[in-house]
Amino acid sequence: MLPVHPRIVHVPVALAALMPLVSAGLLLAWWRGWLPRRAWAVAVLLQLALVVGGGAAILTGKRDSRIVETVVDEALVDEHEDAAELLVVAAGAVLVVAAGAQLVRSERAARTVAAVAVAGTLGVLGLAVRAGDLGGRLVYVHGAVHAWSARGGAPGAGAPRGEHEEHR
């Protein structure tokens, strides 16, 4: 069984990196009259994809964590998991705000709500960087990859727990 989480996690991370640019560009185009208000729906749909992708990454991460914890301290895995959960909750909050911009009747108020959503995407990006950094440290510093590697090829047969602890 190969890890599924690394295959899924790139979706929300990539979207978190793109959303500040995409949503700011859409808001600017809407504000300038280059695009109609309904174009903001693109930002809402991409934010929804980020939330769904983040949820899938969490589910696959929980599955893979059982194997990773055979070679990496559980507290390190939990720290990454907590950061990822915070990311998805924040992305969900931004989704609600972004969708709210579609529902507000006043054009000016709708653009203001959309601007708040754009600001929120920057916070989500920061949370994605943190969660990604912690995940990268699990793999490259603490040896999570060894849960699936060599030494018999069976999950958990890799480097013994603690071998990478000195890199904390």
C-alpha positions as CSV (number, residue, x, y, z in Angstrom):
1,M,0.0,0.0,0.0
2,L,1.6,3.3,-1.2
3,P,0.7,6.6,0.5
4,V,-2.3,8.4,-1.0
5,H,-2.0,11.6,0.9
6,P,1.0,13.0,-1.1
7,R,-1.0,12.6,-4.2
8,I,-4.0,14.5,-2.9
9,V,-2.4,17.2,-0.8
10,H,-1.1,19.2,-3.8
11,V,-4.6,20.2,-4.8
12,P,-5.4,22.4,-1.8
13,V,-1.9,23.7,-1.5
14,A,-1.8,24.8,-5.2
15,L,-5.3,26.4,-4.9
16,A,-4.3,28.2,-1.7
17,A,-1.3,29.6,-3.6
18,L,-3.4,30.7,-6.6
19,M,-6.5,32.0,-4.8
20,P,-5.1,35.4,-3.7
21,L,-4.1,36.1,-7.3
22,V,-7.2,34.7,-8.9
23,S,-9.7,36.3,-6.5
24,A,-7.9,39.7,-6.5
25,G,-7.8,39.6,-10.3
26,L,-11.5,38.8,-10.5
27,L,-12.4,41.5,-8.0
28,L,-10.4,44.1,-9.9
29,A,-12.0,43.0,-13.2
30,W,-15.5,43.2,-11.5
31,W,-14.7,46.6,-9.9
32,R,-13.4,48.0,-13.2
33,G,-16.4,46.7,-15.2
34,W,-14.3,44.4,-17.3
35,L,-16.2,41.3,-16.0
36,P,-19.8,41.1,-14.8
37,R,-20.5,40.4,-11.1
38,R,-21.4,36.8,-11.9
39,A,-17.7,36.2,-12.8
40,W,-17.0,36.2,-9.1
41,A,-18.5,32.7,-9.1
42,V,-15.2,31.4,-10.4
43,A,-13.6,32.5,-7.1
44,V,-16.3,30.8,-5.2
45,L,-16.0,27.5,-7.1
46,L,-12.2,27.5,-6.8
47,Q,-12.5,28.1,-3.1
48,L,-14.9,25.3,-2.8
49,A,-12.4,23.0,-4.7
50,L,-9.8,24.1,-2.1
51,V,-12.1,23.1,0.8
52,V,-13.1,19.8,-0.8
53,G,-9.4,19.0,-1.7
54,G,-8.3,19.9,1.8
55,G,-11.0,17.6,3.3
56,A,-9.8,14.8,1.1
57,A,-6.2,15.5,2.1
58,I,-7.1,15.3,5.7
59,L,-8.9,12.0,5.3
60,T,-6.0,10.4,3.3
61,G,-3.6,11.9,5.8
62,K,-5.4,10.3,8.7
63,R,-5.2,6.9,6.9
64,D,-1.5,7.3,6.1
65,S,-0.7,8.6,9.6
66,R,-1.2,5.2,11.1
67,I,1.7,3.9,9.0
68,V,3.9,7.1,9.4
69,E,3.6,6.9,13.2
70,T,5.6,3.7,13.1
71,V,8.7,5.7,12.2
72,V,7.9,9.3,13.3
73,D,6.9,10.7,16.7
74,E,3.1,10.9,16.9
75,A,3.3,14.5,18.2
76,L,4.9,15.6,15.0
77,V,2.2,14.0,12.9
78,D,-0.5,15.5,15.1
79,E,1.1,19.0,14.7
80,H,0.9,18.7,10.9
81,E,-2.7,17.3,11.1
82,D,-3.8,20.2,13.4
83,A,-2.3,22.8,11.0
84,A,-4.1,21.1,8.1
85,E,-7.4,21.1,9.9
86,L,-7.0,24.8,10.7
87,L,-6.3,25.5,7.0
88,V,-9.5,23.7,5.9
89,V,-11.6,25.5,8.5
90,A,-10.2,28.9,7.5
91,A,-10.7,28.0,3.8
92,G,-14.3,27.1,4.6
93,A,-14.8,30.5,6.3
94,V,-13.4,32.3,3.3
95,L,-15.7,30.2,1.1
96,V,-18.7,31.4,3.1
97,V,-17.6,35.0,2.8
98,A,-16.9,34.6,-0.9
99,A,-20.3,33.1,-1.5
100,G,-21.8,35.9,0.5
101,A,-20.5,38.4,-2.1
102,Q,-22.8,36.7,-4.6
103,L,-25.8,37.1,-2.3
104,V,-25.5,40.7,-1.3
105,R,-27.9,42.9,-3.3
106,S,-25.9,46.1,-3.2
107,E,-23.0,46.1,-5.8
108,R,-20.8,48.2,-3.6
109,A,-21.4,46.0,-0.5
110,A,-20.9,42.9,-2.6
111,R,-17.5,44.1,-3.8
112,T,-16.6,45.0,-0.1
113,V,-17.5,41.4,1.0
114,A,-15.5,40.1,-2.0
115,A,-12.5,42.2,-0.8
116,V,-12.8,40.6,2.6
117,A,-12.7,37.2,1.0
118,V,-9.6,38.2,-1.0
119,A,-7.9,39.2,2.2
120,G,-8.9,35.9,3.7
121,T,-7.2,34.0,0.9
122,L,-3.9,35.6,2.0
123,G,-4.5,34.1,5.5
124,V,-5.4,30.7,4.0
125,L,-2.2,30.9,2.0
126,G,-0.1,31.5,5.2
127,L,-1.8,28.5,6.8
128,A,-1.1,26.3,3.8
129,V,2.5,27.3,3.9
130,R,2.7,26.3,7.5
131,A,0.9,23.0,7.0
132,G,3.0,22.2,4.0
133,D,6.2,23.0,5.8
134,L,5.3,20.7,8.7
135,G,4.4,17.9,6.2
136,G,7.7,18.4,4.4
137,R,9.5,18.2,7.6
138,L,7.8,14.9,8.4
139,V,9.1,13.5,5.1
140,Y,12.5,15.1,4.6
141,V,13.7,15.8,8.2
142,H,11.9,13.1,10.3
143,G,12.0,10.3,7.8
144,A,8.2,9.6,7.3
145,V,9.1,8.2,3.8
146,H,10.8,5.3,5.6
147,A,7.4,4.0,6.6
148,W,7.1,2.8,3.0
149,S,10.7,2.1,2.0
150,A,13.3,-0.6,1.8
151,R,14.2,-2.9,4.7
152,G,11.7,-5.5,3.8
153,G,9.4,-3.2,1.8
154,A,6.6,-3.6,4.2
155,P,4.9,-0.5,5.7
156,G,6.6,0.3,9.0
157,A,9.7,-1.6,8.2
158,G,11.8,1.5,7.5
159,A,14.0,3.5,9.7
160,P,13.2,2.9,13.4
161,R,11.4,5.6,15.4
162,G,13.9,8.1,16.8
163,E,16.5,7.7,14.1
164,H,15.6,11.1,12.8
165,E,14.7,12.7,16.1
166,E,18.0,14.6,16.3
167,H,16.8,16.8,13.4
168,R,14.0,18.4,15.4
